[in-house]
Amino acid sequence: MMLADPTNPEPSLVVHVRNLNPRATEADLIEALETFGLIAYVAIIPAQKMALVEFEDIEAARACVTFASSNFIFVAGYAALFNYSTSQNIQRHGFESESPCKVLVITVYNAQYPIDVHVIHQICEPHGKVLRIAIVRKSLMQALVEFENAEIARKVKHAISGADIYSGCCTLKVEFAKPDHIKVTRQDNDQFDFTLPYDSSSHNYEHRQRKTLLPGGGPSPCPGNGLDYGSRNGYNKPYASGGSVGCVLMVYGIEREKINCQMLFNLFCQYGNVLRIKFMAAKKDTAMAELGTSMAVTDVLHFLQGASLFGLSLQLELSRQTCIRDDPNPFDMPDGSPSFRDFSMSALQRFSTPAAAARNRLIFPTNILHWYNAPVNMDEAKIRQLFAEKNAPEPKSVTVFTGRSERSSSGIVEMKTIEQSNEALALLNHTPVMSPLNKMPYIIKLAYATLHKRSGVSIKEEI
């Protein structure tokens, strides 16, 4: 029997990680490596600054190691080192198993708030029907969750593993379990059979938990910062086929020399509040965008999928992450801007109140842009000058509306193509413009508009 050469191991599903931040978690590794492929298991050895990551297929492991051979992959702020492991799989412990089955074991780390069957049911049910749950309270908080079949369990595993139930705590590690069935002997906080007929006892339990679970004992799950339970029930099903219904989008097909965080914000803000945008250090063609609600994610996917600008085509996919963590040390983009921006407190959000949200008309990109909130003395020459200063494509035509407001001006620009319209919106949206009539700059806003022969221009209401 030949032993594997530890200095030059053969390709393996398992990747050996060195120089790991001793504070890194399984969630940090999943976040850093999920772009290469689905991750089956993670085992961390903090004292030795090492970890083992098992991918589901060899091509994902090969992509990770190949990329790391000539690029840095940052995990929790550290540039980690990657190579194949001499092991072909990682040994599981306790309830965990490497064989797919319909039962998952969910381990909750840093459980700062109460966890019971109702909480576990809330985070799993949006991804697949839950049959039974049993919670095991020992040194770690673990839950066994049974689904209808192994495929559903697999989808749930990849949808929630590595996520936080609440912002910054209650981090989930999800694995297949050794038992293939859960035996439930009672209906209470630690055990529950959801296949039993609905009766008054279960009604009382649900009512009691819904009143006391979050308001007094922990934070309400908030959109983008945890598992957004409230908005998931109404999530648009066609986009839920991948198993994830969070508020984070993966943005592929970009080039850092052409697009930055502000430009993505300028595009996405027309469809929902944009909380955070982050460019991936390990993948130069990839960024992540966290929106305020899952419905905003639905709309961005629907209206901007494949949008073209600067010779690129934006490819959008749902992320398994439920939020983008703050990055205190972002790297510099080629234009000098940071690779991470937090827009959560920005006054430029267009969906902050129901009244503000109602003013937005959601449409596909067009070659007509409505501009508004400009100085009252704005004219065609000034608009064209602004486009030139921002290196935006030259407008085909410029129209200034007259008599609409004494405080600001508005109008439309017609671009030659939709791609040029996308570029102009990305470059000019939210540009500050000084006016001799006001000490403070005007923040010019842009939005897509459409032309109608009978009614003229269909635009969003000016804010």
C-alpha positions, 0 to 999 in steps of 0.5 A: 500500500502506497502512502500519500506524499504530504509535500505533493498530495494528489487532488482530493475533495478535502483542502488543507487550510494553513495560516488561518486566523485563530478566531475564524469560524466555519461560517468565515470559511464558507463565506470565503470559499463558497464561490468555488462550489458547494462545501460538504464539511468544515473542521477547524483546529484553532490552536494550530491555525489550520482547518480542513474543508471538504467540498462536494465535488473534486472540481470545486476543490481543484478550483480552490487550490488552483486559484490560491496558488496565484492569488490571496484568499482572505479568511476572517481578514487573514491571507490563508494558504490552501493545498490538497489534503492527504485525506479523501474525506473528513471524519465526522463526530457525534451525530454527524455523518458524511452520508446524505440522509433526510435528518440534519444535525444543526449545531448553534454556536455563540447561542446568546439567545434562547433556541427552541423547536419553534426557532429551528422550525422558522429557519428551516421551513422556508426551504423544505417541509419539516417533519420532526425536531428534537433538541439536544442540550449538552455542552453544545446546543444541537437540534436534529431535524427530519425532512421528507427526503434527503434531497430536501435536507441537502437543500436546507443544509446549503441554504442555512449553514454558516448563517446567523439566526440573529445578527452577530450570534447564534451561528449555524453549522449544519451537517447530515445526521447519523439517525435516519429518523427522529423519535419524538415522545412529547410536544414541547420546547425541545421536541415536536412532531409537526406531522401530528394533527393540529390541536389546541395544545399545539395552538397554545404552544405556538401562541405562547412562543410567538409572543415571548420568543423574540421581543423579551429574549432577543432581537427580532430577526432583521432583514439582511442581518439574520434570517429574515423570517417575516418576508420569506413567507411571501418570497417569489417562488421562481427565485427560490429554487436554489434553496436560499431566500435571504437578502444577499445577491452574488454579482458575477461578471464584473471588472474592478477597473470598471465598477465599484460599490457606489456604481452598484448601489446606483443601479440597485437602489431603484428596486429596494434599499441597499444595505451593504456592498462588498467586492470579494478579495479572492474572486476579482469578478465577484461582488456581494450586495445585501438588500433590505428585504427578500422582495428587493432581491426578487426585483433586482434579479427580475429587472437587472439580470444580464444588464450590460454596461461597460462591455460587461454583463451582470450575472446575478444569483442568490447567495446562501449568506443571509448578511454581509459582515462589516469589513473594517479593513477593506482593500482599495479598488483600482480607482481608490474607493473601498471594496466594502461600503455600508449604505444602511444609514444612507439618506439616498435610499428610495424605499425607507418609508411606504410613501417613498417606496410607492413613488418608485416605478419598477421597470426594466432598464431603458434608454430613457433616464429621468433626472430630478432634484437638480438645481433650478437653473439646470439646462441642457448645456449643464446636463451635457457638461455633467455627463462629460465630467463623469466620463458618461456616454453623450446623451442623444437628446436632453429635455428639461421640464418647465414649471414643475417646481420652483425649488428644483428642476427635472427632465429626461435624457435619451441615450443611444442604447440601453447599455449607455443608459446603464453606464450613465445611471451608474456613473451619474446617479447621486452626483452632487451639483453646486448651485449659486442659489443654494449653499448646499449641493443638490444631489441629482437622482436618476431612474429609468423611464419609458416613453408613451405616444399618448401620455408622454413620459412615464417616470417615477414621482420626484422625491 
